[in-house]
Amino acid sequence: MEDFFSDGMPSSLQSPTKSRCDNQHRVQVPAHSVLQGTGDSNEDLDSNHDTTNGRTALIASLDDSPDQKTSTKIDELEKRVQDRLEQINENRSRDQEMISSFQDKLTNEVSVLCQGVKEHMFTVYEENSQAMEAQLTELSQVLQNCTRLLAELQAVSQDLAALNAGLCQPED
C-alpha cells in the first residue's frame, strides 16, 4: 500500500485530458466516504461513556484500546489520502497552467512563422512578377517583329505577284 502513495506518480494520473481548467478534473471524495467526516475520532466514543453517579467515565482506557489504535490508523490513512488527493489536484492545476502556457507560446510561434512565410511568399510573388514582366515584354517585342515581318512579307508577295503578272502578259 505504501507504493500506491509514493511521490513518483505517473503524469497520466496527474493530468486531465482536456485543455481547459475546471472542477470536472478535480478528484472529489465520494459523499458516503469516511473522509467526509470531521476526522474527530472521539465521535464514535460517545457510546462508550458510562453516566452512572452523575459523572462520565470511560469504560476502558483509550490508550490501550485496539479500537483507538484502529481509529488512529484510519485517521492517519484518511489524512494521507486527503493529502494525496490535494496533491493530485494541485498537479492537475499545474499541468493545466503548463499546457495553457505552452499553447500560448506555440500560438505565438506559429503566428511569427506564418508571418515569415507570408513575407517570403510575397517576395517570391514579386520576383516572379518581375520575371514574367520581362518575358511578356520580350514576347511583345517578338510579336511586333512578327507583325512587321508579316507586313513586309505581304508587301514583297504583292510586288512579286505584280512582277509575275507583268511577265506573264503578252507583249503587244
Backbone as a ProteinNet text record, in pm:
[ID]
protein_1_A
[PRIMARY]
MEDFFSDGMPSSLQSPTKSRCDNQHRVQVPAHSVLQGTGDSNEDLDSNHDTTNGRTALIASLDDSPDQKTSTKIDELEKRVQDRLEQINENRSRDQEMISSFQDKLTNEVSVLCQGVKEHMFTVYEENSQAMEAQLTELSQVLQNCTRLLAELQAVSQDLAALNAGLCQPED
[TERTIARY]
83.5	0	87.2	205.5	294.9	337.4	353	390.8	283.9	156.4	48.1	57.4	104	110.7	247.3	330.7	464.5	454.8	557.2	556.4	577.1	628.2	657	536.2	425.7	305.1	322.7	272.8	282.9	207.4	257.8	194	55.2	23.9	-109.4	-213.5	-170.9	-264	-278	-183.3	-184.7	-248.6	-255	-302.2	-435.5	-527.4	-653.3	-632.5	-729.3	-713.4	-762.6	-843.2	-892	-799.5	-805.7	-711.3	-764.8	-891.5	-940.3	-943.7	-917.5	-906.6	-1040.6	-1103.5	-1227.1	-1237.6	-1343.2	-1358	-1391.8	-1423.8	-1458	-1338	-1216.5	-1097.2	-1039.3	-1102.9	-1054.4	-1103.3	-1019.7	-1058.2	-1144.9	-1263.2	-1358.4	-1372.5	-1390.6	-1413.9	-1562	-1600.2	-1741.8	-1813.5	-1942.7	-2020.8	-2033.7	-2034.6	-2051	-1918.2	-1810.4	-1677	-1654.9	-1569.7	-1528.6	-1454.7	-1393.1	-1314.4	-1400.3	-1530.3	-1617.2	-1648.5	-1615.9	-1640.7	-1554.2	-1571.2	-1495.7	-1354.4	-1330	-1195.9	-1177.4	-1278.2	-1270.9	-1295.4	-1193.7	-1205.3	-1287	-1319.7	-1397.1	-1545.9	-1590	-1732.8	-1786.5	-1708.3	-1752.5	-1739.4	-1672.1	-1650.8	-1767.1	-1860.8	-1973.4	-2055.2	-2063	-2140	-2066	-1939	-1860.2	-1856.8	-1938.5	-1940.9	-2041.8	-2007.4	-2097.5	-2135.9	-2265.2	-2310	-2364.6	-2313	-2358.8	-2304.1	-2383.1	-2347.9	-2318.3	-2376.5	-2364.5	-2229.7	-2146.7	-2018.4	-1992.6	-1909.8	-1880.5	-1748.3	-1747.9	-1624.3	-1615	-1496.7	-1478	-1480	-1537.4	-1546.8	-1408.8	-1326.1	-1191.3	-1092.9	-971.6	-867	-849.5	-851.2	-843.2	-703.7	-603.4	-467.3	-437.2	-495.9	-464.3	-569.3	-673.3	-784.3	-745	-772	-745	-829.9	-950.7	-1036.5	-974.4	-910.2	-846.3	-730.4	-650.3	-537.5	-587.9	-692.4	-750.6	-804.9	-872.6	-928.4	-818.4	-709	-595.8	-534.7	-520.5	-466.4	-559.7	-688.1	-785.3	-775.7	-763.4	-749.9	-624.2	-513.6	-388.3	-402	-465.5	-486.6	-576.3	-682.5	-771.5	-694.4	-608.2	-530.1	-435	-369.2	-276.7	-350.2	-467.3	-547.1	-588.5	-636	-678.6	-560.4	-442.5	-322.4	-288.3	-297	-267.3	-367.1	-493.9	-595.5	-567.4	-529.9	-496.3	-373.7	-274.9	-154.3	-188.4	-273.2	-315.4	-386.5	-476.7	-549	-454.4	-356.4	-257.9	-175.5	-133.8	-57.8	-140.3	-267.1	-354.2	-367.7	-379.4	-387.8	-258.7	-144.5	-15.2	-4.4	-50.4	-47.8	-132.8	-249.9	-337.4	-269.5	-206.3	-135.8	-20.9	51.9	163.8	114.9	7.7	-46.2	-97.5	-164.3	-212.3	-95.5	8.9	128.4	192.8	204.2	262	178.9	46.5	-42.4	-24.9	-14.9	5.5	137.5	243.3	374.6	373.5	310.5	304	222.9	114.2	33.4	115.2	191.9	278	383.3	446.6	548.9	489.4	371.2	306	270.5	223.4	190.4	314.6	425.2	550.5	595.2	587.5	628.1	538.9	409.4	316.3	344.8	375.6	408.6	534.5	633.6	756.2	728.1	642.5	606.8	533.2	441.9	369.7	466.7	559.2	655.9	739.9	782.7	860.1	775	649.3	558.6	542.8	525.6	511.2	640.9	754.5	883.4	893.3	854.3	856.6	758.6	639.4	542.9	605	672.5	732.8	841.3	926.8	1031.7	970.1	867.9	800.8	733	672.5	606.7	708.2	824.5	928.7	978	997.6	1043	936.8	809.6	701.5	690.7	708.1	704.4	813.9	934.4	1045.3	1012.2	957.5	922.8	808.3	709.5	598.6	647.2	739.8	796.6	870.1	948.4	1020.4	921.9	815.8	713.5	644.9	615.1	552	641.7	771.9	865.7	872.5	872.3	875.2	748.2	632.8	507.2	504.3	559.5	567.6	657.5	770.5	860.3	789	713.7	639	536.5	467.3	367.8	435.9	549.6	623.9	674.4	730	780.7	668.3	552.8	437.2	393.3	391.3	353.7	455	586	689.5	674.7	646.4	629.3	510.6	402.9	285.5	318.4	393.4	431.5	519.3	617	704.8	622.8	529.4	445.1	361.8	309.1	231.6	321.5	442.3	535.6	570	593.9	625.4	505.6	385.9	265	250	277.3	267	375.5	493.9	603.9	571.8	517.2	478.6	368.2	273.5	162.9	220.1	318.9	378.7	459	519.8	599.8	511.1	401	312.2	226.8	219	136.9	209.5	131.7	195	240.6	341.3	391.7	319.5	274	199.5	280.1
-119.1	0	124.4	115.4	231.5	272.3	172.5	203.2	285.8	263.8	338.8	487.7	519	658.1	720.1	656.8	712.9	842.2	926	1055.7	1045.4	936.9	923.6	877.3	948.1	910	943.6	858.6	887.3	1014.6	1085	1211	1189.4	1070.7	1045.7	1048.6	1020.2	1031.9	1174.8	1257	1394.4	1488.3	1453.1	1546.5	1504.1	1595.5	1567.7	1570.2	1515.3	1508.7	1633.5	1714.6	1836.5	1952.6	2056.1	2166.4	2280.6	2279.5	2388.8	2344.5	2439.2	2407.6	2433.3	2328.1	2346.3	2235.7	2238.2	2145.8	2004.3	1981.6	1846.8	1753.7	1806.7	1724.1	1713.1	1774.3	1765.2	1633.7	1570.4	1446.2	1483.5	1427.6	1456.2	1331.9	1353.7	1244.6	1213.3	1085.2	1049.8	1089.8	1121.2	1170.2	1065	938.4	832.9	792.8	855.1	818.1	858	780.5	810.8	943.6	980.4	1103.7	1228.8	1216.1	1331.3	1366.8	1278.9	1304.5	1417.3	1449.9	1560.9	1520.8	1390.9	1345.2	1334.6	1362.5	1355.5	1210.9	1146.2	1004.7	986.3	1092.7	1081.8	1072.8	1092.2	1082.9	945.5	843	706.5	665.3	742.7	706.3	746.3	827.7	872	753.5	646.9	530.9	451.8	480.2	408.9	481.4	581.6	655.4	592.2	585.3	536.3	656.6	685.4	805.2	773.9	676.7	643.9	743.8	771.3	859.7	1001.5	1045.9	1184.8	1221.8	1134.6	1168.4	1074.2	1119.3	1042.7	972.4	845	767.5	680.5	661.3	574.4	430.9	345.3	204.8	141.5	176.7	119	230.8	205.6	303.9	321	447.3	473.9	449.2	463.7	448	304.1	208.3	68.4	1.9	71.3	13	-16.9	-138.4	-170.6	-85	-51.1	33.6	171.7	224.2	356.2	351.1	244	230.4	221.5	144.5	130.2	264.3	332.1	462.9	562	558.2	647.6	614.5	483.9	444.8	487.6	474	516.1	666.7	740.1	885.5	923.2	853.2	880.6	848.7	734.8	695.2	795.9	840	940.8	1068.4	1110.5	1231.5	1212.5	1096.3	1071	1069.8	1005.3	1001.2	1142.6	1219.7	1357.4	1439.9	1422.4	1494	1455.2	1325.8	1279.8	1337.9	1340.9	1398.6	1546.8	1616.8	1758.5	1773.9	1685.4	1690.4	1661.2	1562.8	1530.5	1649.8	1712.3	1829.1	1945.7	1966.4	2072.8	2041.3	1915.4	1875.6	1894.7	1862.9	1882.5	2030.2	2112	2257.3	2307.7	2261.3	2299.9	2251.5	2129.1	2076.1	2162.1	2202.2	2287.7	2421.1	2479.4	2606.1	2588.2	2475.4	2448.5	2432.3	2357.4	2336.8	2468	2549	2679.5	2767.7	2768.5	2846.9	2795.2	2663.5	2603	2638.4	2632.3	2665.1	2811	2901.3	3042.7	3064.1	3001.6	3016	2956.6	2840.8	2775.8	2860.5	2918.2	3005.6	3125	3184.8	3297.3	3254.3	3140	3090.1	3064.1	3003.4	2974.5	3105.2	3205	3334.8	3399.2	3395.8	3453.4	3376.8	3244.9	3162.1	3189.8	3199.4	3229.2	3366.8	3463.5	3596.6	3590	3514.2	3497.4	3429.3	3326.2	3257.1	3352.1	3431.6	3530	3627.1	3680.3	3775.4	3709.6	3586.7	3515.3	3491.2	3455.7	3431.1	3557.5	3673.7	3798.4	3836	3803.4	3827.8	3741.4	3615.4	3526	3575.7	3620.5	3675.9	3793	3880.4	3998.8	3956.9	3864.1	3815.5	3750.6	3667.3	3603	3705.6	3806.1	3911.1	3984.6	4017	4085.6	3996.8	3869.2	3776.7	3763.7	3754.1	3744.4	3872.2	3988	4115.5	4119.8	4076.9	4075.8	3982.2	3864.6	3769.9	3823	3889	3946.9	4061.3	4141.1	4249.3	4189.2	4086.8	4020	3959	3893.6	3835.2	3943.4	4055.4	4167.7	4216.7	4227.5	4270.9	4168.2	4040.1	3934.9	3940.7	3959.4	3968.3	4092.7	4204.8	4325.6	4298.9	4232.2	4197	4104	4008.2	3916.6	3993	4087.2	4167.5	4250.1	4312.2	4392.8	4304.8	4188.5	4097.7	4044	4017.8	3972.4	4080.3	4205.3	4316.5	4328.1	4315.3	4322.4	4205.8	4086.4	3968.4	3984.8	4042.2	4065.6	4167.9	4270.5	4372	4308.5	4226.8	4158.7	4062.8	3993.9	3899.9	3972.5	4089.4	4167.8	4215.1	4259	4303.7	4187.2	4070.8	3954.3	3915.9	3926.4	3894.6	3992.4	4120.1	4221.6	4195.9	4163.4	4134.6	4011.4	3909.7	3788.4	3818.4	3900.5	3936.1	4015.2	4099.9	4177.6	4088.3	3987.7	3898.2	3799.5	3769.1	3672.5	3740.6	3864.4	3932.6	3925.4	3904.1	3900.3	4038.4	4038.4	4167.1	4208.9	4313.1	4365.6	4447.4
0	0	0	58.2	62.8	-77.3	-168.8	-306.9	-377.2	-342.3	-404.6	-373.1	-254.1	-211.6	-234	-313.9	-336.3	-414.7	-399.7	-466.2	-615.6	-666.7	-808.6	-887.5	-879.8	-951	-1098.6	-1188.4	-1330.9	-1365.3	-1465.5	-1501.4	-1557.8	-1609.3	-1661.7	-1550.7	-1427.8	-1316.2	-1270.5	-1305.7	-1259.2	-1358.7	-1486.8	-1587	-1644.1	-1652.7	-1719.5	-1870.2	-1945.1	-2089.6	-2159.1	-2096.7	-2161.5	-2130.8	-2216.5	-2202	-2117.4	-2083.6	-2001.1	-1855.8	-1768.8	-1626.9	-1560.6	-1507.3	-1433.4	-1329.8	-1253.7	-1141.8	-1185.2	-1312.5	-1352.9	-1347.8	-1342.3	-1338.6	-1198.1	-1102.2	-965.5	-905.8	-828.2	-762	-643	-638.8	-532.3	-444.8	-316.6	-223	-228.2	-246.6	-251.6	-123.2	-136.6	-22.5	87.4	53	152.6	215.7	177.4	224.4	369.3	433.5	570.6	572.6	460.2	453.5	468	446.8	458	603	695.9	838	889	1014.9	1072.5	1104.6	1105.5	1139.8	1290.3	1363.4	1510	1550.7	1600.3	1635.8	1762.9	1834.4	1957.1	1930.1	1804.1	1773.9	1808.8	1774.7	1797	1943.1	2023	2162.7	2251.4	2199.9	2282.2	2332.3	2255.9	2300.1	2407	2427	2527.1	2661.1	2682.7	2809.6	2904.7	3030.9	3134.1	3217.9	3230	3301	3439.1	3506.7	3641.3	3740.9	3846	3956.9	3910.8	3798.5	3756.2	3697.6	3679.4	3617.8	3501.7	3413.2	3292.7	3310.7	3280.1	3289.1	3165.8	3120.6	3005.4	3049.9	2968.7	3002.9	3006.1	2909.6	2903.3	2878.4	2907.4	2884.5	2734.4	2688.4	2545.5	2489.4	2571.8	2522.2	2483.2	2551.5	2526.2	2439.4	2402.5	2328.8	2184.2	2133.5	1993.1	1899.6	1943.8	1861.4	1843.6	1949.4	1941.1	1842.1	1848.7	1756.1	1612.8	1592.4	1459.2	1410.8	1501.6	1467.1	1432.2	1506.5	1479.1	1343.7	1315.6	1184.9	1071.9	1094	992.9	971.3	1083.7	1072.4	995.1	1025.9	954.5	807.1	777.2	638.7	566.3	635.1	576.7	543.8	636.6	613.5	495.7	490.4	380	245.8	243.8	120	81.5	179.7	150.8	100.3	162.4	116.6	-26.5	-57.6	-194.1	-293.5	-255.6	-344	-369.6	-265	-282	-371.3	-351.2	-434.1	-580.8	-604.1	-741.2	-803.2	-728	-779.9	-808.3	-721	-745.2	-869.5	-884.5	-1003.3	-1129.8	-1123.3	-1240.1	-1272.9	-1170.7	-1194.9	-1258.3	-1207.7	-1266.8	-1410.2	-1435	-1571.1	-1664	-1615.6	-1696.8	-1727.1	-1626.7	-1647.9	-1746	-1732.5	-1821.7	-1965.8	-1985.2	-2119.8	-2177.2	-2096.4	-2143.8	-2184.6	-2103.3	-2135.4	-2263	-2274.4	-2394.6	-2517.4	-2503.5	-2614.7	-2656.8	-2558.8	-2590.2	-2662.7	-2611.4	-2674.8	-2814.7	-2828.9	-2959.5	-3057.7	-3010.4	-3095.9	-3142.4	-3051.7	-3089.3	-3190.1	-3166.3	-3258.5	-3396.7	-3400.8	-3528.6	-3599.3	-3524.6	-3584.7	-3645.7	-3572	-3623.1	-3747.2	-3742.4	-3855.9	-3977.1	-3956.1	-4065.9	-4126.1	-4043.1	-4093.5	-4180	-4136.5	-4214.7	-4348.1	-4346.6	-4470.5	-4565	-4509.6	-4592.3	-4658.7	-4579.8	-4634.7	-4743.5	-4720.2	-4821.5	-4946.7	-4926.5	-5037.8	-5122.5	-5057.6	-5132.1	-5203.9	-5143.6	-5209.7	-5335.7	-5324.1	-5440.6	-5546.5	-5503.2	-5598.5	-5675.1	-5603	-5664.5	-5764.6	-5723	-5813.8	-5938	-5918.2	-6031.8	-6121.6	-6061.1	-6139.6	-6226.1	-6169.7	-6247.1	-6360.8	-6334.9	-6439.3	-6548.2	-6507.2	-6606.4	-6688.1	-6622.5	-6696	-6801.5	-6765.6	-6861.8	-6977.8	-6948	-7053	-7139.3	-7076.3	-7152.7	-7242.2	-7192.3	-7273.2	-7393.5	-7371.3	-7480.3	-7579.7	-7529.9	-7616.3	-7699	-7637.4	-7708.1	-7821.6	-7793.7	-7897.9	-8011.5	-7978.2	-8080.3	-8164.6	-8097.9	-8172.7	-8263.2	-8216	-8300.1	-8422.2	-8398.7	-8510.1	-8607.5	-8554.5	-8641.4	-8724.2	-8661.8	-8732.6	-8841.5	-8808.8	-8906.5	-9021	-8985.8	-9089.5	-9176.2	-9115.3	-9192.5	-9290.5	-9242.1	-9331.7	-9446.2	-9416.1	-9521	-9617.7	-9563.9	-9648	-9741.8	-9688.2	-9773.3	-9883.1	-9846	-9945.8	-10054.2	-10013.2	-10109	-10194.2	-10130.4	-10202.6	-10307.8	-10272.1	-10369.2	-10484.6	-10448.5	-10552.6	-10646.1	-10592.4	-10674	-10759.9	-10702.8	-10778.8	-10894.6	-10868.3	-10975.3	-11080.6	-11040.7	-11132.5	-11216.6	-11149.3	-11219.3	-11318.8	-11282.4	-11371.5	-11491.7	-11469.7	-11580	-11671.6	-11623.9	-11705.8	-11783.1	-11729.2	-11793.9	-11900.7	-11912	-12012.5	-12147	-12253.3	-12383.4	-12424.7	-12501.3	-12544.7	-12669.4	-12678.4	-12791.4	-12877.7
[MASK]
++++++++++++++++++++++++++++++++++++++++++++++++++++++++++++++++++++++++++++++++++++++++++++++++++++++++++++++++++++++++++++++++++++++++++++++++++++++++++++++++++++++++++++

